[in-house]
Amino acid sequence: MKKYFYIPMIICSLSGLAQNIQQISEADIQGIRILSDYSFVAGKMNDYLSSSSDLFLEYGLQKIFVNEYLVGNDQVTLEVYIMGNAPSAFGIYSLSISHCDQMNLFGSFSCISLYHVAAVHGSFFIYASNKTGTQSGQDLCQQLVKLIIDKNPQEIWYAPALTQSAKAAPFTNTLRYYKGPLGLKRGFPVWSDMFENLSFHMYTMNISTPDYTGILARITFPDERSLDSFIMKSSPSTMGTSEKLVQTSTGFYRSWYKINETKILLMECTSPETDIKDFLPAMPDYKWLAEE
């Protein structure tokens, strides 16, 4: 009998709509002062996000909590974004980070740099920033993020099965999640035309080996007609079978694998020898098919 083992990559999921959270008080950290305390709900988010508001709304942003804290000479701004669900929180996180000195200290997805700490916790996207760039400023950022996580426990949500593939797992830190055209234009604009006028949500991973580089995507559409429309747009010529590699006008090789009527894997890479089926996760079909 085959047994399937799942990598314990988890994000926590939050049920319900936008709600208040258990915030950090001056009793939680010795010597801390709360300099400001704001929250923004629908209709008022433009006041804080400005030009980024449409992107956050595409990912289902429901409420923002913004606090400024001071300990000694270190001042930190803590932002907690309440998104529609855990994948959406991860999606905003994945588009918000770049250089990380340390990753995944706080759960499966977090990023620490000299000036910032970002983390995903359920439908929370948590972002702490300090102005000094000192070690004490970074430590305060980490302490505040951990307190928000500890004060607001969430249910477990598992990362997509795409990350369980033995060939894809080494590239999990490149995972991104897209829910619409604005996120795609920001994160991977060269694919925007393929998704024009289509509803979708998509996970992508950047693949890099000594032999080739590429991008692997798991895409879900609302119906079979949308999936067929996408295949017509994304295929540079008629493909006899889904796994057949076809060279695009940019010189990359593209292939797709149909999981079911609304879901596919798509791969674009530099090598004509790559087999997309090698990236299928070794897990029961019902689990792979039912996954959102």
C-alpha positions in Angstrom: 0.0 0.0 0.0 1.3 3.4 -0.9 1.6 6.0 1.8 1.7 9.7 1.0 3.7 12.1 3.1 2.9 15.8 3.1 5.5 18.5 3.8 4.2 20.5 6.8 4.0 23.8 5.0 1.1 25.5 6.5 -0.6 28.9 6.6 -3.4 29.4 9.0 -6.9 30.1 7.7 -9.4 32.6 9.1 -13.1 32.1 9.0 -15.6 34.9 8.9 -15.5 38.5 7.5 -13.4 41.4 8.6 -13.2 41.6 12.4 -11.4 43.2 15.2 -8.1 41.6 16.4 -6.4 41.2 19.7 -3.9 44.1 19.4 -0.7 44.8 21.3 -1.0 46.8 24.5 1.6 48.7 26.5 1.4 45.9 29.1 2.8 43.4 26.6 6.3 44.8 26.2 8.2 46.6 29.0 8.8 50.3 28.1 6.7 50.3 24.9 4.6 53.4 24.0 1.8 53.3 21.5 2.2 56.5 19.4 -0.8 56.0 17.1 -3.7 53.5 16.5 -5.7 53.6 13.3 -8.0 51.2 11.4 -9.4 51.5 7.9 -12.4 49.6 6.4 -14.0 49.5 3.0 -14.5 53.0 1.5 -11.7 54.4 3.6 -8.7 52.3 2.4 -7.7 54.7 -0.3 -6.9 57.1 2.6 -4.0 54.8 3.6 -3.1 52.7 0.6 -3.4 55.4 -2.1 -2.4 53.9 -5.5 -2.0 50.3 -4.1 -5.7 50.1 -3.0 -7.0 48.4 -6.1 -4.3 45.7 -5.9 -5.2 45.0 -2.3 -8.9 45.0 -3.1 -8.3 42.5 -5.9 -7.0 40.1 -3.2 -10.1 40.7 -1.0 -8.8 43.2 1.6 -11.4 43.8 4.3 -9.7 45.9 7.0 -6.3 47.4 7.9 -4.9 48.0 11.4 -2.0 50.4 11.7 -0.1 51.1 14.9 3.1 53.0 15.7 5.2 51.9 18.6 8.2 53.3 20.4 10.7 51.6 22.6 13.8 53.7 23.5 15.0 55.1 20.2 13.3 52.5 18.0 10.1 53.4 16.3 8.2 50.7 14.5 5.1 50.8 12.3 3.0 47.6 12.5 0.4 47.0 9.7 -2.1 44.1 9.9 -4.1 43.5 6.7 -7.2 41.3 7.0 -7.7 39.6 3.7 -10.5 37.5 2.4 -8.7 34.2 3.1 -5.3 32.7 3.7 -4.3 32.3 0.0 -5.1 36.0 -0.6 -3.0 37.0 2.4 -0.2 34.9 1.0 -0.7 36.5 -2.4 -0.1 40.0 -1.1 2.8 38.8 0.9 4.4 37.2 -2.1 4.2 40.4 -4.1 5.5 42.5 -1.2 8.8 40.9 -0.3 12.1 41.0 -2.2 15.3 40.6 -0.3 15.1 38.4 2.9 18.0 37.9 5.3 16.0 35.1 7.0 12.9 33.3 5.8 10.1 31.3 7.5 10.9 32.0 11.1 7.2 32.8 11.7 5.4 29.8 10.2 5.8 28.7 6.6 6.0 32.1 5.0 7.8 35.0 6.6 10.6 37.3 5.6 13.0 39.2 7.8 15.3 42.0 6.6 17.1 44.9 8.3 14.2 47.2 8.1 11.2 44.9 7.7 9.5 41.8 8.9 6.6 40.4 6.9 4.5 37.3 7.7 1.4 35.4 6.7 -0.9 34.2 9.5 -4.3 32.9 8.4 -5.9 35.7 6.4 -3.6 38.2 8.1 -0.8 39.8 6.1 1.5 41.3 8.8 4.1 43.9 8.0 6.4 45.6 10.5 8.9 48.3 9.5 11.5 50.2 11.5 13.2 53.4 10.5 16.6 53.0 12.2 17.8 49.7 10.6 19.4 48.8 13.9 19.5 45.3 15.4 17.2 46.5 18.2 14.8 48.0 15.7 14.7 44.6 13.9 14.2 42.8 17.1 11.3 45.0 18.0 9.7 44.3 14.6 10.0 40.5 15.2 8.6 40.8 18.7 5.6 42.7 17.5 4.9 40.3 14.7 5.2 37.3 17.0 2.8 38.9 19.5 0.1 39.5 16.9 0.5 35.8 15.8 0.3 34.6 19.4 -2.7 36.7 20.3 -4.7 35.7 17.3 -4.6 31.9 16.8 -5.9 30.6 13.5 -7.0 27.3 11.9 -4.4 25.5 9.7 -4.4 25.9 6.0 -2.1 23.7 3.8 0.0 25.2 1.0 -1.0 23.9 -2.4 -0.1 20.4 -3.6 2.1 21.9 -6.2 4.7 22.5 -3.4 4.6 18.7 -2.5 6.1 17.7 -5.9 9.7 16.4 -5.3 11.0 18.4 -8.3 9.2 21.6 -7.3 9.7 21.5 -3.6 13.2 23.1 -3.7 11.7 26.2 -5.2 8.9 26.8 -2.7 10.4 30.1 -1.6 9.6 31.5 -5.0 5.9 30.6 -4.7 3.4 33.3 -5.6 -0.4 33.5 -5.8 -2.4 35.6 -8.2 -6.1 36.4 -8.2 -6.5 38.8 -11.1 -4.9 41.1 -13.7 -3.4 43.7 -11.2 -1.4 41.2 -9.3 -0.2 39.6 -12.5 0.9 42.9 -14.0 2.9 43.6 -10.9 4.4 40.1 -10.5 4.6 38.6 -13.9 3.4 41.0 -16.6 4.7 39.0 -19.6 1.8 36.6 -19.1 -0.9 39.3 -18.8 -2.1 39.0 -22.4 -2.9 35.3 -22.0 -5.3 36.1 -19.1 -7.0 39.1 -20.7 -10.8 39.1 -19.8 -10.5 35.8 -17.9 -11.3 35.1 -14.2 -8.6 32.9 -12.6 -6.5 32.2 -9.6 -3.0 30.9 -10.0 0.1 29.7 -8.1 3.5 30.0 -9.7 7.0 28.8 -8.9 10.3 29.8 -10.5 12.3 26.7 -11.5 16.1 27.0 -11.8 18.4 24.0 -12.4 21.8 23.6 -13.9 20.1 22.5 -17.2 17.2 24.9 -17.5 15.1 27.7 -16.0 11.4 28.3 -16.2 8.1 29.0 -14.5 5.6 26.4 -13.3 2.0 27.5 -12.8 -1.1 25.8 -11.4 -4.1 27.7 -12.7 -7.8 27.3 -11.8 -10.6 28.8 -13.9 -14.3 29.2 -13.0 -15.5 26.9 -15.8 -14.3 24.7 -18.7 -15.1 27.4 -21.3 -12.6 29.8 -19.6 -10.0 27.1 -19.5 -10.4 26.3 -23.2 -10.2 30.0 -24.0 -7.0 30.3 -22.1 -5.4 27.3 -23.9 -6.3 28.9 -27.2 -4.5 32.2 -26.1 -1.5 30.5 -24.5 -0.8 28.0 -27.3 1.5 29.3 -30.0 0.2 26.6 -32.3 -2.2 23.7 -32.0 -1.0 21.1 -29.6 -1.8 17.5 -30.3 -1.5 16.5 -26.7 -1.3 18.7 -23.6 2.2 17.6 -22.6 3.8 18.5 -26.0 6.4 21.2 -25.8 5.9 24.1 -28.3 8.4 26.9 -28.8 7.0 30.4 -28.3 7.9 33.6 -30.2 10.2 34.5 -27.3 12.2 31.3 -27.6 10.8 29.6 -24.5 9.2 26.2 -24.6 5.6 25.9 -23.2 3.5 22.9 -22.3 0.4 22.3 -20.3 -1.2 19.4 -18.4 -5.0 19.3 -17.9 -5.8 18.2 -14.3 -9.6 18.5 -14.7 -12.2 20.6 -16.5 -11.2 23.8 -14.7 -7.6 23.3 -13.7 -4.3 23.0 -15.5 -0.5 23.0 -14.9 1.4 25.3 -17.3 5.1 25.3 -17.7 7.3 27.7 -19.7 11.1 26.9 -19.7 14.3 27.1 -21.7 14.7 23.4 -22.4 12.8 21.3 -25.0 13.6 18.2 -22.9 11.5 19.1 -19.9 8.5 16.9 -19.0 5.7 18.7 -17.1 4.4 15.5 -15.7 7.6 15.2 -13.6 6.2 18.1 -11.5 2.9 16.4 -10.6 2.6 15.9 -6.8 2.7 12.3 -5.6 -0.6 12.4 -3.8 -4.1 10.8 -4.2 -6.0 12.1 -7.2 -9.0 13.1 -5.1 -6.9 15.4 -3.0 -5.2 17.0 -6.0 -8.4 17.4 -7.9 -10.5 18.9 -5.1 -7.9 21.4 -4.0 -8.7 25.1 -4.5 
